[in-house]
Amino acid sequence: MRPENTKKKRIALRFAWLALVPLTLLIRWLASLSPSNVENIYSQRIYPAVMKPLSRLTGMIPVSLWELSIIAMVILIPFFIIRLIVKCVRKKSAYPVVPFLSVAAIILSVWFFLSTVLWTLNYERKPFSELAELDVRPSSVDELYELCQWLIDNTNKLRKQVETDENGIMKVSGGFESVRERAQAGFDIAAREYPFLQGVYGKPKKVLFSRIMSHTNIIGLYCALTGEANIDTDIPDMEIPSTVMHEMAHQRGFAPEDEANYIAWVACMAHPDADFKYSGSAMALQYAMNALYSASPEKYFELAKTYSQGYYNDLKNLQEYWKQFQGTAKKVANRVNDTYLKLHGEPDGVKSYGRMVDLLLAERRKILAGKK
């Protein structure tokens, strides 16, 4: 066989890996036909059986493998592109581009397949509201107002129990390291009511380039291929516990952002420590008040006047922090994140984050009904 033919066949075999793309789409489509099967077979059996040991294994490594891979790509991709251009110039041919594209196709196809079977099938599981027996339905402005009022009272009370720095801003003693060591307790207690939240996974990891991450306005990221919960630790302390719980909710196979936010609230409120409770309550309050502002600005400003001075200080500090990161990086990252969510089954894109309020309202109705 001629060397040229052998080389062409080898390249053709490389492109055959593209068959993983339609196979992956077929698997996702079949999964979408039966959320019950996905829930019972995949999300509650296969996924934790694979991800628990994998996450705990990668968790033994002190640095984020996800972050290292990003750094490697930033360095290696330009290097390989420059090397490819040099090869094309030397050979006076564009042929070297073919093997380069074939390798890229293999990497992307394998990544697409693995991320689907290791993670994105969770988008097809039963909604959390069904698992938790929460009646999610359209709510009146009065119901939303009452929820916000209750959250303000709760947040104000919890604010009195947390530590503050010399500027009167909430702080966590021990910082992120303290949070990551204590976080599991919230899920252990929450699992008594919701058994599907149980399990021990790798501990959350600090992103070394957290300041750069803040420029994207993404404060936490779950890596499906390693089971790592990656946290931006440059953010104000008030956000750290709830962000950690959010990413730990993803570790447990809950993919939609609104569900991960709600689970973070549940795990924070179940936690024995006040800093977790306060962080979760403050997060829920911000989402609820944003929803109230959209529905009735007058009622929003009426309730905003009832913030305690301590919570107001924390909120102002949070706003000042994020004012620094409103540039191009945020717009690009927001667009990428929006596209990612839509591709993985969240048609509302980043708007899906606001639907957490529907779960809070459903929980509130359930609690009030139980008191009657």
C-alpha positions as CSV (number, residue, x, y, z in Angstrom):
1,M,0.0,0.0,0.0
2,R,1.3,3.4,-0.9
3,P,2.4,5.7,2.0
4,E,0.0,8.4,0.7
5,N,-3.0,6.1,0.9
6,T,-2.0,4.9,4.4
7,K,-1.7,8.5,5.6
8,K,-5.1,9.4,4.1
9,K,-6.8,6.4,5.7
10,R,-5.3,7.3,9.1
11,I,-6.7,10.8,8.8
12,A,-10.1,9.3,7.7
13,L,-10.1,7.2,10.8
14,R,-9.5,10.2,12.9
15,F,-12.5,12.0,11.5
16,A,-14.5,8.8,12.1
17,W,-14.5,9.9,15.8
18,L,-17.1,12.6,14.7
19,A,-19.6,9.7,14.8
20,L,-19.6,10.3,18.6
21,V,-21.5,13.6,17.9
22,P,-24.7,12.0,16.4
23,L,-24.4,9.2,19.0
24,T,-24.4,11.7,21.8
25,L,-27.3,13.6,20.4
26,L,-29.2,10.3,20.1
27,I,-28.5,9.4,23.7
28,R,-29.7,12.8,24.8
29,W,-32.9,12.6,22.8
30,L,-33.7,9.1,24.1
31,A,-33.1,10.4,27.7
32,S,-35.5,13.3,27.1
33,L,-38.3,10.8,26.4
34,S,-38.4,9.4,29.9
35,P,-37.3,11.7,32.8
36,S,-38.4,8.9,35.3
37,N,-35.9,6.5,33.8
38,V,-33.2,9.1,33.8
39,E,-34.0,9.9,37.4
40,N,-34.1,6.3,38.7
41,I,-31.4,4.7,36.5
42,Y,-28.9,7.5,35.7
43,S,-29.2,10.4,38.2
44,Q,-29.7,8.4,41.4
45,R,-27.6,5.3,40.5
46,I,-25.1,5.5,37.6
47,Y,-24.1,9.2,38.0
48,P,-23.3,9.1,41.8
49,A,-21.7,5.6,41.4
50,V,-19.2,7.1,38.9
51,M,-18.9,10.7,40.2
52,K,-18.5,10.2,43.9
53,P,-15.2,8.2,43.6
54,L,-14.0,10.4,40.7
55,S,-14.8,13.6,42.6
56,R,-13.1,12.4,45.8
57,L,-10.1,11.2,43.8
58,T,-9.6,14.6,42.1
59,G,-10.4,16.3,45.4
60,M,-7.2,14.8,46.8
61,I,-5.3,17.2,44.5
62,P,-5.1,20.6,46.1
63,V,-5.3,22.6,42.9
64,S,-8.1,22.8,40.4
65,L,-7.5,20.5,37.5
66,W,-10.1,22.5,35.6
67,E,-8.2,25.7,36.1
68,L,-4.9,24.0,35.1
69,S,-6.5,22.8,31.9
70,I,-7.7,26.3,31.1
71,I,-4.2,27.7,31.7
72,A,-2.7,24.9,29.5
73,M,-5.1,25.7,26.7
74,V,-4.3,29.4,26.9
75,I,-0.6,28.6,26.4
76,L,-0.8,25.6,24.1
77,I,-3.5,26.6,21.6
78,P,-1.6,29.7,20.3
79,F,1.6,27.6,20.3
80,F,0.1,24.9,18.1
81,I,-1.6,27.5,15.8
82,I,1.7,29.3,15.3
83,R,3.5,26.0,14.7
84,L,0.9,25.1,12.1
85,I,1.3,28.4,10.3
86,V,5.0,27.9,10.2
87,K,4.6,24.4,8.7
88,C,2.2,25.6,6.0
89,V,4.7,28.4,5.1
90,R,7.6,26.0,4.9
91,K,5.8,23.4,2.9
92,K,4.0,26.0,0.8
93,S,0.8,24.0,1.3
94,A,-2.3,24.0,3.5
95,Y,-2.2,20.2,3.9
96,P,-0.8,20.3,7.5
97,V,-4.1,21.9,8.5
98,V,-5.9,18.6,7.8
99,P,-4.3,16.5,10.6
100,F,-4.5,19.5,12.9
101,L,-8.3,19.7,12.3
102,S,-8.7,15.9,12.7
103,V,-7.0,16.0,16.1
104,A,-9.2,18.9,17.1
105,A,-12.3,17.0,15.9
106,I,-11.3,14.0,18.0
107,I,-10.8,16.1,21.1
108,L,-14.1,18.0,20.8
109,S,-16.1,14.8,19.9
110,V,-14.7,12.9,22.9
111,W,-15.3,15.9,25.2
112,F,-18.9,16.2,23.9
113,F,-19.6,12.5,24.5
114,L,-18.0,12.4,28.0
115,S,-19.6,15.6,29.2
116,T,-23.0,14.2,28.2
117,V,-22.7,10.8,29.7
118,L,-21.0,12.2,32.9
119,W,-23.2,15.2,33.4
120,T,-25.6,16.7,31.0
121,L,-28.0,13.8,31.0
122,N,-29.0,15.2,34.4
123,Y,-30.8,18.0,32.6
124,E,-33.3,15.3,31.6
125,R,-34.0,14.1,35.1
126,K,-37.2,14.9,37.1
127,P,-37.4,18.5,38.2
128,F,-36.4,19.2,41.8
129,S,-39.9,20.5,42.5
130,E,-41.4,17.0,41.8
131,L,-38.8,15.2,43.9
132,A,-39.4,17.6,46.8
133,E,-43.1,17.6,46.3
134,L,-43.3,21.4,45.9
135,D,-46.3,22.9,44.0
136,V,-44.7,25.3,41.6
137,R,-47.3,27.5,40.0
138,P,-47.8,31.2,39.1
139,S,-48.0,33.4,42.2
140,S,-49.5,36.7,42.9
141,V,-47.6,39.9,43.7
142,D,-49.0,39.7,47.3
143,E,-47.5,36.2,47.7
144,L,-44.1,37.5,46.4
145,Y,-44.4,40.5,48.7
146,E,-45.0,38.2,51.7
147,L,-42.1,36.0,50.8
148,C,-39.7,39.0,50.5
149,Q,-41.0,40.3,53.9
150,W,-40.3,37.0,55.5
151,L,-36.8,36.8,53.9
152,I,-35.9,40.3,55.1
153,D,-36.9,39.4,58.7
154,N,-34.9,36.2,58.5
155,T,-31.9,37.9,56.9
156,N,-31.9,40.7,59.4
157,K,-32.0,38.3,62.4
158,L,-29.2,36.2,61.0
159,R,-27.1,39.2,60.3
160,K,-26.9,39.9,64.0
161,Q,-25.3,36.4,64.5
162,V,-22.4,36.7,62.1
163,E,-18.9,38.2,62.5
164,T,-17.9,41.5,61.0
165,D,-14.6,43.2,60.1
166,E,-13.4,46.6,61.1
167,N,-15.6,48.2,58.5
168,G,-18.8,46.6,59.7
169,I,-18.9,44.1,56.8
170,M,-19.8,40.5,57.3
171,K,-16.7,38.2,57.4
172,V,-16.1,34.5,57.6
173,S,-13.3,33.6,60.1
174,G,-10.9,31.4,58.3
175,G,-12.1,32.5,54.9
176,F,-12.7,30.0,52.2
177,E,-10.8,27.2,53.8
178,S,-13.1,27.3,56.8
179,V,-16.2,27.2,54.5
180,R,-15.0,24.3,52.4
181,E,-14.3,22.2,55.5
182,R,-17.7,22.9,57.1
183,A,-19.9,22.8,54.0
184,Q,-20.7,19.1,54.0
185,A,-22.6,19.5,57.3
186,G,-25.4,21.4,55.5
187,F,-26.0,18.6,53.0
188,D,-25.8,15.9,55.6
189,I,-28.7,17.6,57.5
190,A,-30.7,18.6,54.4
191,A,-30.5,14.9,53.2
192,R,-32.6,13.9,56.2
193,E,-35.5,15.6,54.5
194,Y,-34.3,15.1,50.9
195,P,-32.4,11.8,50.7
196,F,-31.4,12.5,47.1
197,L,-29.0,15.2,48.3
198,Q,-26.9,12.8,50.4
199,G,-23.4,11.7,49.5
200,V,-19.8,12.9,50.0
201,Y,-18.0,14.4,47.0
202,G,-14.6,16.2,46.6
203,K,-14.3,19.4,48.6
204,P,-14.7,22.7,46.8
205,K,-11.6,24.2,45.4
206,K,-10.2,27.7,45.3
207,V,-9.6,29.2,41.9
208,L,-6.1,30.6,41.9
209,F,-6.9,33.3,39.4
210,S,-10.1,34.3,41.2
211,R,-9.7,38.0,40.5
212,I,-9.6,37.2,36.7
213,M,-12.7,35.0,37.2
214,S,-14.5,37.9,38.8
215,H,-14.1,39.8,35.5
216,T,-16.4,37.2,33.9
217,N,-19.0,37.6,36.7
218,I,-19.0,33.8,37.1
219,I,-18.3,33.1,40.7
220,G,-18.5,29.3,40.7
221,L,-18.0,26.6,38.1
222,Y,-18.6,22.8,38.2
223,C,-16.3,20.7,36.0
224,A,-18.2,17.7,34.8
225,L,-15.2,15.7,33.7
226,T,-13.4,15.9,37.1
227,G,-16.3,16.4,39.5
228,E,-14.7,19.6,40.9
229,A,-16.6,22.5,42.4
230,N,-14.5,25.5,41.6
231,I,-15.0,28.7,43.6
232,D,-14.0,32.4,43.0
233,T,-12.7,33.3,46.4
234,D,-12.1,36.9,45.6
235,I,-15.8,37.7,46.1
236,P,-17.1,39.2,49.4
237,D,-17.5,36.7,52.2
238,M,-21.3,37.0,52.2
239,E,-21.4,35.2,48.9
240,I,-18.9,32.4,49.5
241,P,-21.0,29.9,51.5
242,S,-24.0,30.0,49.2
243,T,-21.7,29.8,46.1
244,V,-20.0,26.8,47.6
245,M,-23.4,25.1,48.3
246,H,-24.5,25.9,44.7
247,E,-21.6,24.1,43.1
248,M,-21.9,21.2,45.6
249,A,-25.6,20.9,44.4
250,H,-24.2,20.5,40.9
251,Q,-21.9,17.7,42.2
252,R,-25.0,15.9,43.3
253,G,-26.4,15.9,39.8
254,F,-28.7,18.9,39.8
255,A,-27.9,20.7,36.6
256,P,-30.4,23.6,36.1
257,E,-29.1,26.8,37.7
258,D,-32.4,27.7,39.4
259,E,-32.5,24.3,41.1
260,A,-28.8,24.6,42.2
261,N,-29.6,28.0,43.7
262,Y,-32.6,26.6,45.6
263,I,-30.7,23.6,46.8
264,A,-27.9,26.0,48.0
265,W,-30.6,27.8,50.0
266,V,-31.9,24.5,51.5
267,A,-28.4,23.4,52.4
268,C,-27.4,26.8,53.9
269,M,-30.6,27.0,56.0
270,A,-30.0,23.4,57.2
271,H,-26.4,24.2,58.2
272,P,-25.8,24.6,62.0
273,D,-23.6,27.7,61.5
274,A,-24.9,31.3,61.2
275,D,-22.6,32.4,58.4
276,F,-24.0,29.7,56.1
277,K,-27.6,30.5,57.0
278,Y,-27.0,34.2,56.5
279,S,-25.3,33.7,53.1
280,G,-28.1,31.5,51.9
281,S,-30.8,33.8,53.2
282,A,-29.1,36.9,51.6
283,M,-28.9,35.1,48.3
284,A,-32.6,34.1,48.3
285,L,-33.6,37.6,49.3
286,Q,-31.7,39.2,46.4
287,Y,-33.5,36.9,43.9
288,A,-36.9,37.5,45.5
289,M,-36.4,41.2,45.7
290,N,-35.3,41.4,42.1
291,A,-38.4,39.6,41.1
292,L,-40.5,41.9,43.2
293,Y,-38.9,45.0,41.6
294,S,-39.9,43.7,38.2
295,A,-43.5,43.1,39.4
296,S,-44.0,46.1,41.6
297,P,-41.2,48.7,42.1
298,E,-43.3,50.5,44.7
299,K,-43.6,47.4,46.9
300,Y,-39.9,46.8,46.3
301,F,-38.8,50.2,47.7
302,E,-41.3,49.9,50.5
303,L,-39.6,46.7,51.7
304,A,-36.1,47.8,51.0
305,K,-36.5,50.4,53.7
306,T,-36.7,47.6,56.3
307,Y,-33.2,46.2,55.6
308,S,-31.1,46.2,58.8
309,Q,-28.1,48.5,58.8
310,G,-25.8,45.4,58.8
311,Y,-27.4,43.8,55.8
312,Y,-27.5,47.2,54.0
313,N,-23.7,47.5,54.6
314,D,-23.1,44.1,53.2
315,L,-25.3,44.7,50.2
316,K,-23.6,48.1,49.5
317,N,-20.1,46.4,49.8
318,L,-21.3,43.7,47.4
319,Q,-22.5,46.3,44.8
320,E,-19.3,48.2,45.1
321,Y,-17.2,45.1,44.5
322,W,-19.1,44.1,41.3
323,K,-18.9,47.7,39.9
324,Q,-15.3,46.9,39.2
325,F,-16.2,44.1,36.8
326,Q,-18.6,45.5,34.2
327,G,-16.4,45.5,31.1
328,T,-16.1,43.4,27.9
329,A,-15.0,40.3,29.8
330,K,-18.4,40.2,31.6
331,K,-20.3,40.6,28.3
332,V,-18.4,37.9,26.6
333,A,-18.6,35.5,29.5
334,N,-22.3,36.2,29.9
335,R,-22.9,35.4,26.2
336,V,-20.9,32.2,26.5
337,N,-22.7,31.1,29.7
338,D,-26.1,32.0,28.1
339,T,-25.3,29.9,25.0
340,Y,-24.0,27.0,27.2
341,L,-27.3,26.9,29.2
342,K,-29.4,27.0,26.1
343,L,-27.5,24.2,24.5
344,H,-27.9,22.1,27.6
345,G,-31.6,22.4,27.9
346,E,-32.3,25.7,29.5
347,P,-34.2,27.7,26.8
348,D,-34.4,30.8,29.0
349,G,-30.6,31.0,29.2
350,V,-29.3,33.1,32.1
351,K,-32.9,34.1,32.8
352,S,-33.4,30.6,34.3
353,Y,-31.6,31.8,37.5
354,G,-34.7,33.9,38.4
355,R,-36.9,30.9,38.5
356,M,-35.5,30.0,41.9
357,V,-38.1,32.4,43.3
358,D,-40.9,30.0,42.1
359,L,-39.3,27.3,44.2
360,L,-39.1,29.6,47.2
361,L,-42.7,30.6,46.8
362,A,-43.7,26.9,46.6
363,E,-41.8,26.1,49.7
364,R,-43.4,29.0,51.5
365,R,-46.9,27.9,50.6
366,K,-46.1,24.4,51.8
367,I,-44.9,25.7,55.2
368,L,-47.9,28.0,55.6
369,A,-50.3,25.2,54.7
370,G,-48.7,23.0,57.3
371,K,-49.4,25.6,60.0
372,K,-53.1,25.7,59.3
